[in-house]
Amino acid sequence: MGIPRRLCSSLNLFQVVRFGSKKKSYSSLHPPNPSCSNSFLTHGIHVFQCPDTVGIVAKLSDCIASRGGNILAADVFVPQNKRVFYSRNVFVFDPVVWPRMQMEEDFLRLSKTFNAMRSVIRVPALDPKYKIAIVASKQDHCLIDLLHGWQDGRLSVDITCVISNHFRGPESEVIRFLEMHGVPYHYLRPTENKSEPEILKLVQNTDFLVLARYTRILSSTFLRSYGKDIINIHHGLLPSFSGINPSKQAVDAGVKLIGATSHFVTEEHNAGPIIEQMVERVCHRDNLQSFVQKSQNLEKQCLSSAIRSYCELRVLPYEEKKTVVF
Amino acid sequence: MALVRRVPQFVGLANRNRNMSFKSLDPPSSLTHGIHVFHCPDAVGIVAKLSDCIASRGGNILAADVFVPENKQVFYSRSDFVFDPVKWPRVQMEEDFLKLSQTFNAIRSVVRVPALDPKYKIAVLASKQDHCLVDLLHGWQDGRLPVDITCVISNHHRGSNTHVIRFLERHDIPYHYLCTTKENKREGEILQLVQNTDFLVLARYMQILSGNFLRSYGNDVINIHHGLLPSFKGGNPSRQAFEAGVKLIGATSHFVTEELDGGPIIEQMVERVSHRDNLQSFVQKSENLEKQCLSKAIRSYCELRVLPYEEKKTVLF
């Protein structure tokens, strides 16, 4: 099932980040400067999911305060009739007063105290960026938008490679861009087993995957083997128009609103937990071309928004098929 | 097909007005609003002739919408104008537009003068859920819904102490309780009760009207679906949406055809939902949307803003 795997894998995911970071010396990333250590306030994000009980917020906030951290934003959510607790804290702290490794230990202790299903701490300025691979097909509006967002610094990830079942020549915009930035492009000719073992090999060192209008369905074997989160963009307002060519379906159905949906990929096609949905109005003055154009616009925004939320630790799995998005 | 069926009704409606005696007019100096919608095969010169007709009678066009779809030889327009009913009598207006509709072989030509013409007569059908019904009744009372409600028909019994019954009694609107079963949908009786209406409004009426009923009734039927069609067709869309973990819920108002929840869509509205919503707030937001969406659809329809477009769509000016 998507959720348990992702729970474990997310823990693994973030643990990999943590342990990976622990092995690195943080001092090499941001040399401490004792003469002005007071001015180096860094942002930290902590998300917490555990069985609900009295006192969690008190203990979490006390932990942060005791280390001189100042909470700037907090979201707490306890669903009705369910004994589960979700929180996300954004705080600033002095990494000299509260070293990164100490922070790990402090939150680890809290997660044990409360038997947490999930306790993740991330310091964007110090921790390595998330490594992602982007998988695309022929349609490249989402891919190009992601690449530009990455280049502009709006998408704070490391793109390890782009994988596609569509050939792109050296003169194409995508190839020239990728070559300019030293990002490999892997063209995997469509074969019977859908090239999945090759893809797995190419993405094994990534933190999560982004399907940017990738048209092939990933098998459950792949999902289980990869083990980490995969974010997909569906060019329709799920569960409407699941399947191919939702724009044409929408035109034919005479709807007045079209949309896009970003969601986690699970074994069930186009049915994984939804992260974000966006709509735009259409009317009789729209033709298939403008439907498609508006749809592509929405897909780009919706996918970027989902990836940004995910990287900021705003997206948490909720029950079987849903998400908490702080 | 609804499209074909709906055509005679529109034209018929205009003719009906001509035969009635119009109520006494305001003092000659007051300008009155008129609305004209036109739907015909496309050709050069339609806008010129329509606007010339209006101008020649001293009418002043305040708003106009023209739409000719790509690759289709069909013309839609809606003109909103003010005129002096002394200079341009209502009956003369009918004749003038009739002549134009014949010139251009119009599929549809309707003129409506809200201040002079009788209000549209509607019957409202409802079941147990009454948020839409109550909202319509209040809108009607406040004058926001410019219709005449001839009666309310329901397959749900309401006692004399209920808000709905007391409201209807106060305003002299009959309430007809027609209990339905799987075998008997009481369609014959409904038909009789609604035979003098211009269109019907299904305000969360939970019974499916048969193709027979739709053909026999012949006029338009507007329904509100508590979901963003084509998502969540069928029962309990709020619960379906809640369980699907969507981030947006919606409502859809549409014309009723033989295909359940498949008729041409008039209007759709959405609202955001999140993890903080439970089923109760899903339902509450949904009910809110349904009320707004249905009212808006009825208002648009009464203002002649809704025109059938191809098989399953609408032009909404």
Interface residues (C-beta under 8 A of the other chain):
Chain A: F77 P79 Q80 L237 L238 P239 S240 F241 D252 A253 G254 V255 K256 L257 G259 P273 I274 I275 E276 Q277 V279 C283 H284 R285 N287 Y318 E319 K321 K322 T323 V324 V325
Chain B: F67 P69 E70 L228 L229 P230 S231 F232 E243 A244 G245 V246 K247 L248 G250 P264 I265 I266 E267 Q268 V270 S274 H275 R276 N278 Y309 E310 K312 K313 T314 V315 L316
